[in-house]
Amino acid sequence: QAREFVPLIVETFAETELSEAEENTLELLAEWDFIDDKNTSQPLIFDRIIQKLEATLYEELPEDIMELFSGQNQTTDQMLRLGDESVWINEHGDLATLLGKSLTEAVHELEQTYGRNQTVWQWGKYHQVQFKHPLSSAGKFVATIFNKKQPIPVDGSGVTPMAARHEEDGIVNHGASWRFVIDLEDITTGYHTVGPGQSGHIMSPWYSNQTEDWVNGNFHKTSITEQSGKQLILNPR
């Protein structure tokens, strides 16, 4: 998505007079390698511009309709491809007007949240993951027991191989909880990551021990011919 539309955004404002903050933002986007790195600012900037653009495009749609609008992102992409040929975009003037409004609102909001120094803006300050136990919604005290880890900055996005799609608050709510790689010429050995851990028991050392591995893209070797670890015996009473 970014690889396709960042050049469009940058080119749109090539001959436009902008504020210093907006100019700096476009310079950062122009230098982006399109990797959603948690330590860089560009993914945060691009994500916020698209958020503001969609907020304007769909502002007249009622909330119950938006909840059913599962193809929102794809629809936005197609409108950007159509540009001024899109009826929805023309309702807001034209593509340049819509992008200008989105850029201004995005920069203003990011400055309000992270400060005016764009060099310290980071995707990971917004884009984070926390594996919440279903019972944690019962209250803050229960949440402190079941949610062993606080939100952790994470790379990726909803359109990257390391899938990590986020909600409006930046918390990741979609991705592969179990990642698995295997060589079919040797099916006795595989490489796994299970987030946040293998065990569902909150007192187990394996309850949340793979959280950081999931965030960092690390895998654990698993062999069906080799055995190691501890034995758990369950005796009925």
C-alpha positions in Angstrom: 0.0 0.0 0.0 2.7 2.5 1.0 4.9 1.6 -1.9 2.1 2.4 -4.3 0.6 5.6 -2.7 3.5 7.4 -1.0 4.9 8.5 -4.4 1.4 9.8 -5.2 1.3 11.8 -2.0 4.8 13.2 -2.5 4.2 14.1 -6.1 0.9 15.8 -5.3 2.6 18.4 -3.2 5.7 18.9 -5.4 4.7 22.4 -6.4 2.6 23.3 -3.3 3.4 25.7 -0.6 3.3 23.9 2.7 4.2 24.5 6.3 7.7 23.6 7.5 6.3 20.6 9.5 4.5 19.4 6.4 7.5 19.8 4.2 9.6 17.8 6.7 7.0 15.1 6.8 7.0 14.7 3.0 10.8 14.6 3.0 10.7 11.7 5.5 8.1 9.9 3.4 10.2 10.4 0.2 13.2 8.7 2.0 11.2 5.7 3.3 12.3 2.2 2.3 8.7 1.0 2.9 9.7 -1.2 5.8 7.3 -0.9 8.7 10.0 -0.7 11.3 8.9 0.1 14.8 11.8 2.5 15.3 11.0 4.7 12.3 8.6 7.5 11.8 7.4 6.9 8.3 5.0 4.1 8.9 3.3 6.2 11.6 3.1 9.2 9.3 1.6 7.2 6.4 -0.8 5.4 8.6 -2.1 8.6 10.1 -2.5 10.3 6.7 -4.6 7.3 5.5 -6.7 7.4 8.7 -7.5 11.1 8.2 -8.3 10.6 4.6 -10.7 7.8 5.4 -12.3 9.8 8.2 -13.1 12.5 5.6 -14.2 10.2 2.8 -16.6 8.2 5.0 -17.7 10.9 7.5 -21.3 10.8 6.4 -21.7 7.1 6.7 -23.5 6.1 10.0 -21.6 4.0 12.6 -23.7 0.9 12.0 -22.8 1.0 8.3 -19.1 1.4 9.0 -19.2 -1.7 11.2 -20.4 -3.7 8.2 -17.9 -2.0 5.8 -15.3 -4.7 6.0 -13.7 -3.7 2.7 -13.0 -0.1 3.7 -9.2 -0.3 3.1 -9.6 -1.8 -0.4 -12.2 0.7 -1.3 -9.9 3.6 -0.2 -7.1 2.2 -2.3 -9.3 2.0 -5.4 -10.4 5.6 -4.9 -6.8 6.8 -4.7 -6.1 5.0 -7.9 -9.1 6.6 -9.6 -8.1 10.0 -8.2 -10.2 12.9 -9.6 -12.3 10.3 -11.5 -13.8 9.1 -8.2 -17.1 10.7 -7.4 -16.5 10.4 -3.6 -13.2 12.3 -3.9 -14.7 15.0 -6.1 -17.3 15.6 -3.3 -14.4 17.0 -1.3 -13.0 19.1 -4.1 -10.3 16.9 -5.8 -7.6 14.5 -4.8 -5.1 17.3 -4.1 -7.5 19.0 -1.7 -8.4 15.8 0.1 -4.7 14.8 0.5 -3.8 18.3 1.6 -6.5 18.2 4.3 -5.4 14.7 5.4 -1.7 15.7 5.6 -2.4 18.8 7.6 -4.7 17.0 10.1 -2.2 14.1 10.4 0.8 16.3 11.1 -1.2 18.4 13.6 -2.4 15.3 15.5 1.1 13.7 15.6 2.6 16.9 16.9 0.0 17.0 19.6 0.7 13.4 20.6 4.5 13.0 20.1 5.8 16.6 20.0 7.1 18.7 17.2 10.4 17.0 16.8 9.7 14.5 14.1 13.0 12.7 14.6 11.6 11.1 17.7 8.3 10.0 16.2 8.3 6.2 16.1 5.8 3.6 14.7 6.4 1.5 17.8 5.2 4.3 20.1 1.7 3.8 18.6 1.8 0.3 17.0 2.0 -2.2 19.8 0.8 -5.7 20.7 -0.6 -7.2 23.9 -2.0 -10.7 24.1 -5.0 -10.2 26.3 -6.7 -13.1 28.1 -10.5 -13.1 27.5 -11.1 -13.0 31.3 -9.0 -9.8 31.6 -12.1 -7.8 30.5 -13.7 -8.6 33.9 -11.8 -5.7 35.5 -8.4 -4.1 36.0 -7.4 -6.4 38.9 -8.2 -9.5 36.9 -6.4 -8.0 33.9 -3.1 -7.6 35.9 -3.3 -11.3 36.7 -4.1 -12.7 33.3 -2.2 -10.2 31.1 1.4 -10.9 32.0 2.9 -8.5 29.5 2.3 -4.8 28.9 1.8 -3.6 25.3 5.1 -4.0 23.4 6.2 -2.0 20.2 6.1 -4.3 17.2 7.1 -4.0 13.5 4.8 -4.8 10.6 1.2 -3.8 9.8 -1.9 -5.2 8.3 -0.3 -5.4 4.8 3.1 -6.9 5.6 4.2 -10.6 5.7 4.6 -10.2 9.5 0.9 -9.5 9.8 0.1 -7.1 12.6 -3.1 -5.2 11.9 -4.0 -2.7 14.5 -7.1 -0.9 15.9 -7.6 2.8 16.1 -5.7 2.9 19.4 -2.7 1.3 17.8 -3.0 -2.0 19.6 -2.6 -5.0 17.3 -5.7 -7.1 17.0 -4.9 -9.4 14.1 -2.0 -11.6 13.1 -0.9 -15.2 13.1 -0.8 -16.3 16.7 1.0 -19.5 15.6 3.8 -19.2 13.1 5.2 -22.4 11.6 7.9 -23.1 9.1 8.9 -26.6 7.9 11.1 -28.1 5.2 9.0 -30.8 3.5 12.1 -32.8 2.7 12.6 -33.2 6.5 9.2 -33.1 8.2 10.7 -34.3 11.5 11.8 -30.8 12.3 9.9 -27.6 12.3 10.2 -24.0 13.6 7.4 -22.5 15.6 6.3 -19.5 17.5 3.2 -19.6 19.6 2.1 -16.2 21.0 2.1 -15.5 23.8 3.1 -19.0 25.0 2.4 -22.7 24.8 0.5 -23.0 28.0 -2.9 -21.6 29.0 -2.2 -21.8 32.7 -1.3 -18.4 34.2 1.1 -20.0 36.6 3.0 -21.9 34.0 6.5 -20.6 32.9 5.3 -21.2 29.3 2.2 -19.0 29.7 3.7 -15.9 28.1 7.4 -16.8 27.5 7.1 -16.4 23.7 5.6 -12.9 23.6 8.9 -11.2 22.7 9.8 -14.0 20.2 6.5 -13.3 18.4 7.3 -9.6 18.4 10.9 -10.1 17.1 10.1 -12.9 14.6 12.1 -15.5 16.4 11.3 -19.3 16.0 11.9 -22.3 18.2 13.2 -25.6 16.7 10.8 -28.5 17.3 11.8 -32.1 16.5 9.6 -35.2 16.7 12.6 -37.4 17.0 14.3 -35.6 19.9 12.8 -35.1 23.3 13.7 -32.6 26.0 12.0 -30.6 28.7 10.0 -31.4 31.7 7.3 -34.1 32.2 3.8 -33.2 33.5 1.8 -35.9 35.1 -1.9 -35.4 35.9 -3.2 -37.8 38.5 -7.0 -38.1 39.0 -8.4 -37.8 42.5 
